[in-house]
Amino acid sequence: MRPTALAAAASLAALAIAAPAVAAPPAPEKAVAKIVASPAFKAAADRLAADHERTVADIVTFTEIPAPPFKEAARAKAYEARFRELGLADVEIDPEGNVLGLRKGTGKGPLVVFAAHLDTVFPEGTDVKVRREGTKLMAPGIGDDTRSLAVLLAYVRAMDAAKIKTRGDILFVGNVGEEGPGDLRGVRYLFTKGKYAGRIGAFISMDGTDATRIVTGGVGSKRYRVTFKGPGGHSYGAFGIVNPMAAMARAVDRLYSVETPKEPKTTYAASVTGGGTSVNSIPHDVWTEFDMRSESAAELAGLETRFRQIVDESVAAENAARSTRFGPVSAEYSLIGDRPAGHTPDDAVIARAAAAAIKAQGLTPGFESSSTDANIPMSLGIPAITIGSGGIAGRAHALDEWIDVAPEASVKGMVTGLATLLAVVGVD
């Protein structure tokens, strides 16, 4: 890589992390322009195009290895083997199940994580056989996030082929636990308990396919299962005693009278419910799961407080409304999901680098908020974004999920992501 061509990129990552408030803003746009114009980057881009069918084959291979929530081990083992084949250093599966591999830099920049998640939303037993119709591939989880896993491998091959030397080390990660009940457990472990905790200077996750999307807002969430308990009894013989279902219904109804701000967007849902004994019984217990989300940590905390007040008041109202001669109604809270909110400013170096890389490919970048693995580093004040892997996709989280791997759009998106990574980590 020509030093004169890429000098402006050399300190991007360090500036993204530690630039003082009074410092002049760095120029990631210029750095990206020099990177994409360099012979080494063009060689890497050519390799991505030449290897496209190999990348498609990787997508198929990993899609067809089931990876339900908390059961990603088979896919992780296969992914670890690929890291070893590529010659990454310090390859391992960590205690949480994440696959880690280090591509060492020259030691002049910070450690940058580039991650894609191993897990899908689909339960054990789901048919994950890939069907192909022309350039369209169809299977559960193929775009979210299996394509990204394959693109990550393609980046390692392309950088090696082009002999690109980065200033910082790149820690490539196939992480567990991004979806639903996984609650970001893989990346949470990486940043709080893993051996690289405290050393990571910037984080990029690749999730989904839209190459114009830059996630800079981390939508936080609190998820509860609330179990309403009571004495229970015969629907006729014990009529008039307290009923936990009445308390639950009151709580749901009152929750839906709460007004939340549109900016920052803050939402709630009563989503799953169950319990009871029989149609002719007052239930001993019933439960509902609740989801609360916000782009703002403060708004989320306020909504959580109001939610718990509503539940407690609804229980008290039921105990006051009917007989408690066999015992009162109570509510037990179980926190089943806790994703911190966070934000990387749209004008942060890492976000500007991504926007510049997108524009360099003739595309229009868009900043968004979402719930992704980037929530964890964002909440810790570490520069973090989520980007797409390229191509076109649809029906995410559905059994008929699909991606289109037509080479032009697919490779253009891949090239965009590689330019972003190199701008953040710095290139010699």
C-alpha positions as CSV (number, residue, x, y, z in Angstrom):
1,M,0.0,0.0,0.0
2,R,1.5,3.4,-1.0
3,P,2.2,5.5,2.1
4,T,1.7,8.7,0.1
5,A,-1.7,7.7,-1.0
6,L,-3.0,6.7,2.4
7,A,-1.3,9.0,4.9
8,A,-4.6,10.7,5.8
9,A,-6.1,7.3,6.7
10,A,-3.3,6.4,9.2
11,S,-4.7,8.0,12.3
12,L,-8.5,7.8,11.6
13,A,-9.2,5.3,14.3
14,A,-7.2,6.9,17.0
15,L,-8.9,10.3,16.2
16,A,-12.3,8.6,16.4
17,I,-11.6,7.4,19.9
18,A,-9.6,10.0,21.6
19,A,-9.6,13.4,19.8
20,P,-10.0,16.2,22.3
21,A,-13.1,18.4,22.0
22,V,-11.0,21.4,20.8
23,A,-9.3,19.5,18.0
24,A,-10.1,20.2,14.4
25,P,-12.3,17.5,13.0
26,P,-10.5,14.9,11.0
27,A,-11.2,14.3,7.3
28,P,-12.3,10.7,6.8
29,E,-13.8,11.7,3.4
30,K,-10.3,12.5,2.1
31,A,-8.9,9.4,3.6
32,V,-11.6,7.2,2.0
33,A,-11.0,8.8,-1.4
34,K,-7.3,8.0,-1.2
35,I,-7.9,4.4,-0.1
36,V,-10.4,3.6,-2.9
37,A,-8.1,5.2,-5.5
38,S,-5.0,3.1,-4.3
39,P,-3.8,0.2,-6.4
40,A,-3.9,-2.1,-3.4
41,F,-7.5,-1.4,-2.7
42,K,-8.4,-1.8,-6.4
43,A,-6.7,-5.2,-6.3
44,A,-8.7,-6.2,-3.2
45,A,-11.9,-5.1,-4.9
46,D,-11.0,-7.1,-8.0
47,R,-10.4,-10.1,-5.7
48,L,-13.9,-9.7,-4.2
49,A,-15.4,-9.8,-7.6
50,A,-13.3,-12.7,-8.8
51,D,-14.2,-14.7,-5.7
52,H,-17.9,-13.8,-5.7
53,E,-19.1,-17.4,-6.5
54,R,-16.9,-18.6,-3.7
55,T,-18.6,-16.2,-1.3
56,V,-21.9,-17.4,-2.5
57,A,-20.9,-21.0,-1.8
58,D,-19.9,-19.9,1.7
59,I,-23.3,-18.3,2.2
60,V,-25.0,-21.6,1.3
61,T,-22.7,-23.7,3.4
62,F,-23.2,-21.7,6.6
63,T,-26.9,-21.1,6.0
64,E,-27.4,-24.9,6.0
65,I,-25.8,-25.3,9.4
66,P,-28.6,-24.5,11.8
67,A,-27.9,-21.9,14.5
68,P,-30.9,-21.4,16.7
69,P,-30.7,-19.1,19.7
70,F,-28.3,-20.6,22.3
71,K,-27.5,-23.4,19.9
72,E,-24.9,-21.9,17.6
73,A,-22.1,-24.4,18.4
74,A,-22.1,-26.3,15.2
75,R,-22.0,-23.2,13.0
76,A,-19.3,-21.8,15.3
77,K,-17.1,-24.8,15.0
78,A,-17.3,-24.7,11.2
79,Y,-16.6,-20.9,11.2
80,E,-13.6,-21.4,13.5
81,A,-12.2,-23.9,10.9
82,R,-12.5,-21.3,8.2
83,F,-10.6,-18.7,10.4
84,R,-7.8,-21.2,10.8
85,E,-7.7,-22.0,7.1
86,L,-7.4,-18.2,6.4
87,G,-4.4,-18.0,8.7
88,L,-5.8,-15.6,11.2
89,A,-3.9,-15.5,14.5
90,D,-5.2,-16.4,18.0
91,V,-8.2,-18.2,16.6
92,E,-10.5,-19.5,19.3
93,I,-14.1,-20.0,20.4
94,D,-14.4,-18.0,23.6
95,P,-16.3,-19.2,26.7
96,E,-19.5,-17.5,25.5
97,G,-19.3,-19.2,22.1
98,N,-18.0,-16.3,19.9
99,V,-15.5,-17.2,17.2
100,L,-12.5,-14.9,17.2
101,G,-9.6,-14.5,14.8
102,L,-7.0,-11.7,14.7
103,R,-5.5,-10.2,11.6
104,K,-2.5,-8.3,12.9
105,G,-1.6,-4.8,11.8
106,T,1.6,-2.9,12.2
107,G,0.9,-1.9,15.8
108,K,0.4,1.8,14.9
109,G,-3.4,1.9,15.5
110,P,-6.1,0.7,17.8
111,L,-7.8,-2.7,17.8
112,V,-10.9,-2.6,15.6
113,V,-13.6,-5.3,15.8
114,F,-15.5,-6.4,12.7
115,A,-18.3,-8.7,13.5
116,A,-21.3,-10.6,12.1
117,H,-23.7,-12.8,14.2
118,L,-23.8,-16.5,14.0
119,D,-27.4,-17.0,15.3
120,T,-30.7,-16.8,13.6
121,V,-34.2,-16.4,15.0
122,F,-35.4,-19.8,13.8
123,P,-35.9,-22.7,16.3
124,E,-34.4,-26.1,16.1
125,G,-35.9,-28.3,13.4
126,T,-36.4,-25.4,10.9
127,D,-35.7,-26.5,7.3
128,V,-32.6,-24.4,6.3
129,K,-31.9,-26.0,3.0
130,V,-31.1,-23.3,0.5
131,R,-33.1,-23.0,-2.7
132,R,-31.7,-21.2,-5.7
133,E,-33.6,-19.6,-8.6
134,G,-31.1,-17.7,-10.8
135,T,-29.4,-15.2,-8.6
136,K,-31.9,-15.5,-5.8
137,L,-31.2,-17.7,-2.8
138,M,-34.0,-18.6,-0.4
139,A,-33.7,-20.0,3.2
140,P,-34.4,-18.9,6.7
141,G,-31.6,-16.7,8.1
142,I,-29.7,-16.4,4.7
143,G,-29.6,-12.6,4.8
144,D,-29.8,-12.1,8.6
145,D,-27.0,-12.6,9.1
146,T,-25.4,-15.5,7.3
147,R,-24.4,-13.5,4.2
148,S,-22.4,-11.2,6.4
149,L,-20.4,-14.2,7.8
150,A,-19.4,-15.1,4.3
151,V,-18.5,-11.5,3.4
152,L,-16.2,-11.3,6.4
153,L,-14.3,-14.3,5.1
154,A,-14.1,-12.7,1.7
155,Y,-12.5,-9.5,3.2
156,V,-9.7,-11.5,4.8
157,R,-9.0,-13.2,1.5
158,A,-9.1,-10.0,-0.5
159,M,-6.8,-8.1,1.9
160,D,-4.3,-10.9,2.0
161,A,-4.3,-11.2,-1.8
162,A,-3.8,-7.4,-2.2
163,K,-1.1,-7.5,0.6
164,I,-2.9,-4.7,2.5
165,K,-1.2,-3.9,5.8
166,T,-3.4,-2.2,8.4
167,R,-2.2,0.1,11.1
168,G,-4.4,-1.5,13.8
169,D,-5.2,-5.1,14.4
170,I,-8.6,-6.3,13.2
171,L,-10.4,-8.8,15.4
172,F,-12.8,-10.7,13.2
173,V,-15.8,-12.1,15.2
174,G,-18.6,-14.4,14.5
175,N,-20.7,-13.7,17.6
176,V,-23.5,-15.5,19.3
177,G,-26.7,-14.2,20.8
178,E,-27.7,-11.2,18.7
179,E,-31.2,-12.2,18.0
180,G,-34.2,-12.0,20.4
181,P,-33.6,-14.0,23.6
182,G,-29.9,-14.0,23.0
183,D,-29.9,-10.4,24.3
184,L,-26.6,-9.5,22.7
185,R,-24.8,-11.9,25.0
186,G,-21.9,-12.5,22.6
187,V,-20.9,-8.9,22.1
188,R,-21.7,-8.1,25.8
189,Y,-19.2,-10.8,26.8
190,L,-16.6,-9.6,24.3
191,F,-16.7,-6.1,25.8
192,T,-17.1,-6.9,29.5
193,K,-15.5,-10.2,30.2
194,G,-13.5,-11.4,27.1
195,K,-9.8,-11.2,26.9
196,Y,-10.0,-8.2,24.6
197,A,-12.2,-6.2,26.9
198,G,-10.8,-2.7,27.5
199,R,-8.6,-2.9,24.4
200,I,-11.2,-2.4,21.6
201,G,-11.0,1.0,20.1
202,A,-13.8,0.8,17.5
203,F,-16.5,-1.7,16.5
204,I,-18.3,-2.4,13.2
205,S,-21.0,-5.0,12.9
206,M,-22.3,-6.2,9.6
207,D,-26.0,-7.1,9.8
208,G,-28.4,-7.3,6.9
209,T,-27.7,-6.4,3.3
210,D,-28.5,-2.7,2.6
211,A,-25.2,-1.2,1.7
212,T,-26.5,2.4,2.1
213,R,-27.6,1.9,5.8
214,I,-25.5,3.2,8.7
215,V,-26.8,2.4,12.1
216,T,-25.6,5.1,14.5
217,G,-28.5,4.9,17.0
218,G,-28.8,1.9,19.3
219,V,-32.4,1.2,20.3
220,G,-32.4,0.0,23.8
221,S,-35.0,-2.4,25.2
222,K,-36.3,-3.8,28.4
223,R,-38.3,-7.1,28.3
224,Y,-40.2,-8.6,31.1
225,R,-42.3,-11.6,31.8
226,V,-44.8,-10.7,34.5
227,T,-46.6,-13.6,36.2
228,F,-49.8,-12.7,38.0
229,K,-50.6,-15.1,40.7
230,G,-53.7,-15.8,42.8
231,P,-55.5,-18.4,44.9
232,G,-57.5,-19.8,41.9
233,G,-60.7,-21.8,42.3
234,H,-63.8,-23.0,40.6
235,S,-65.3,-20.5,38.1
236,Y,-68.8,-20.9,39.6
237,G,-68.2,-22.0,43.2
238,A,-65.5,-19.5,43.9
239,F,-66.9,-16.6,41.9
240,G,-66.2,-13.3,43.6
241,I,-62.6,-14.0,44.6
242,V,-59.7,-12.1,43.1
243,N,-58.6,-13.2,39.6
244,P,-55.0,-12.7,38.4
245,M,-56.3,-12.5,34.8
246,A,-58.3,-9.4,35.7
247,A,-55.2,-7.7,37.2
248,M,-53.2,-8.6,34.0
249,A,-56.0,-7.3,31.7
250,R,-56.1,-4.1,33.7
251,A,-52.3,-3.7,33.5
252,V,-52.3,-4.2,29.7
253,D,-55.2,-1.8,29.2
254,R,-53.6,0.9,31.3
255,L,-50.2,0.5,29.7
256,Y,-51.8,1.2,26.3
257,S,-53.0,4.6,27.6
258,V,-49.4,5.7,28.1
259,E,-48.3,8.3,25.7
260,T,-44.6,8.1,24.6
261,P,-42.6,10.6,22.6
262,K,-42.2,10.3,18.9
263,E,-38.7,11.7,19.2
264,P,-36.8,9.9,20.5
265,K,-39.0,7.1,19.4
266,T,-40.2,5.1,22.4
267,T,-42.5,2.1,22.1
268,Y,-44.1,-0.7,24.1
269,A,-45.9,-3.9,23.4
270,A,-47.7,-6.7,25.3
271,S,-46.6,-9.5,23.1
272,V,-47.0,-13.1,24.4
273,T,-49.3,-14.4,27.0
274,G,-50.3,-17.7,28.6
275,G,-51.4,-19.5,31.8
276,G,-54.6,-20.8,33.3
277,T,-55.9,-24.2,34.1
278,S,-59.2,-24.8,32.4
279,V,-62.2,-22.9,31.0
280,N,-64.1,-23.5,34.2
281,S,-61.3,-22.4,36.6
282,I,-60.3,-19.1,38.0
283,P,-56.5,-19.3,37.1
284,H,-53.8,-19.8,39.7
285,D,-51.4,-17.8,37.5
286,V,-51.2,-16.2,34.1
287,W,-48.4,-14.3,32.5
288,T,-47.6,-11.8,29.8
289,E,-44.4,-10.8,28.2
290,F,-43.8,-7.1,27.6
291,D,-41.3,-5.3,25.3
292,M,-40.3,-1.7,25.8
293,R,-37.9,0.2,23.5
294,S,-36.4,3.6,23.0
295,E,-33.5,5.4,21.3
296,S,-33.0,7.2,24.6
297,A,-31.7,5.5,27.8
298,A,-33.6,8.1,29.9
299,E,-36.9,7.6,28.1
300,L,-36.5,3.9,28.4
301,A,-35.9,4.1,32.1
302,G,-38.9,6.4,32.6
303,L,-41.1,4.0,30.6
304,E,-39.9,1.0,32.7
305,T,-40.7,2.8,35.9
306,R,-44.2,3.7,34.7
307,F,-44.8,0.2,33.5
308,R,-44.0,-1.3,36.9
309,Q,-46.2,1.3,38.6
310,I,-49.1,0.3,36.4
311,V,-48.6,-3.4,37.1
312,D,-48.4,-2.8,40.9
313,E,-51.4,-0.5,40.8
314,S,-53.4,-3.0,38.8
315,V,-52.7,-5.7,41.3
316,A,-53.8,-3.5,44.2
317,A,-56.9,-2.5,42.3
318,E,-57.9,-6.2,41.8
319,N,-57.3,-7.0,45.5
320,A,-59.5,-4.0,46.5
321,A,-62.2,-5.0,44.0
322,R,-62.8,-8.6,44.9
323,S,-62.5,-11.0,47.9
324,T,-59.1,-12.0,49.1
325,R,-60.4,-14.6,51.6
326,F,-58.3,-17.3,50.0
327,G,-55.4,-15.0,49.3
328,P,-54.5,-11.9,47.3
329,V,-53.2,-11.5,43.8
330,S,-49.5,-10.7,43.3
331,A,-47.1,-10.0,40.5
332,E,-43.7,-11.4,39.9
333,Y,-41.3,-9.7,37.5
334,S,-38.7,-11.6,35.4
335,L,-36.3,-9.5,33.3
336,I,-35.9,-11.5,30.1
337,G,-34.2,-8.9,27.9
338,D,-32.0,-5.9,28.6
339,R,-30.4,-4.1,25.7
340,P,-28.7,-0.8,26.5
341,A,-29.5,2.2,24.4
342,G,-26.6,4.1,22.8
343,H,-25.6,6.5,20.1
344,T,-22.7,7.2,17.8
345,P,-23.0,10.8,16.5
346,D,-23.6,11.0,12.8
347,D,-20.6,13.3,12.5
348,A,-18.3,11.0,14.4
349,V,-15.3,9.9,12.3
350,I,-16.4,6.3,12.1
351,A,-19.8,7.3,10.8
352,R,-18.4,9.8,8.3
353,A,-16.0,7.2,7.0
354,A,-18.9,4.8,6.3
355,A,-20.8,7.6,4.6
356,A,-17.8,8.5,2.5
357,A,-17.3,4.8,1.5
358,I,-20.9,4.6,0.4
359,K,-20.7,7.7,-1.6
360,A,-17.5,6.5,-3.3
361,Q,-19.6,3.7,-4.8
362,G,-22.2,6.1,-6.2
363,L,-24.7,5.3,-3.4
364,T,-26.6,7.5,-1.0
365,P,-25.9,6.9,2.7
366,G,-28.7,7.0,5.3
367,F,-28.3,7.1,9.1
368,E,-30.7,5.0,11.1
369,S,-31.5,3.7,14.6
370,S,-31.9,0.0,15.3
371,S,-31.2,-2.7,17.8
372,T,-27.9,-4.5,16.8
373,D,-24.7,-5.7,18.4
374,A,-23.4,-2.2,18.2
375,N,-25.7,-1.2,21.1
376,I,-23.1,-2.6,23.6
377,P,-20.1,-0.6,22.5
378,M,-22.3,2.5,21.9
379,S,-23.5,2.3,25.5
380,L,-19.9,2.1,26.7
381,G,-18.9,5.2,24.7
382,I,-16.9,3.3,22.1
383,P,-17.2,4.4,18.5
384,A,-19.5,1.8,16.8
385,I,-21.8,1.4,13.8
386,T,-23.6,-1.3,12.0
387,I,-23.5,-1.6,8.2
388,G,-24.9,-3.8,5.5
389,S,-23.2,-6.5,3.5
390,G,-24.5,-5.6,0.0
391,G,-27.0,-6.9,-2.5
392,I,-30.7,-7.0,-2.2
393,A,-32.8,-9.0,0.3
394,G,-36.3,-9.5,1.7
395,R,-38.5,-11.3,4.2
396,A,-36.0,-11.2,7.1
397,H,-37.1,-13.4,10.1
398,A,-39.5,-15.2,7.8
399,L,-39.3,-18.8,6.5
400,D,-39.2,-17.5,2.9
401,E,-36.3,-15.1,3.6
402,W,-34.2,-14.4,0.5
403,I,-31.2,-12.6,-0.9
404,D,-30.2,-11.7,-4.4
405,V,-26.6,-12.4,-5.2
406,A,-26.5,-10.7,-8.6
407,P,-22.7,-9.9,-8.8
408,E,-22.8,-6.2,-9.5
409,A,-24.9,-5.0,-6.5
410,S,-23.5,-7.8,-4.3
411,V,-19.8,-6.8,-4.9
412,K,-20.5,-3.1,-4.8
413,G,-21.9,-3.5,-1.3
414,M,-18.9,-5.6,-0.3
415,V,-16.5,-3.1,-1.6
416,T,-18.3,-0.4,0.4
417,G,-17.9,-2.3,3.6
418,L,-14.2,-3.0,3.0
419,A,-13.5,0.7,2.4
420,T,-15.2,1.5,5.7
421,L,-13.2,-1.0,7.6
422,L,-9.9,0.2,6.2
423,A,-10.7,3.8,6.8
424,V,-11.4,3.1,10.5
425,V,-8.4,0.8,11.1
426,G,-6.0,2.8,9.1
427,V,-3.7,1.6,6.3
428,D,0.1,1.8,5.9
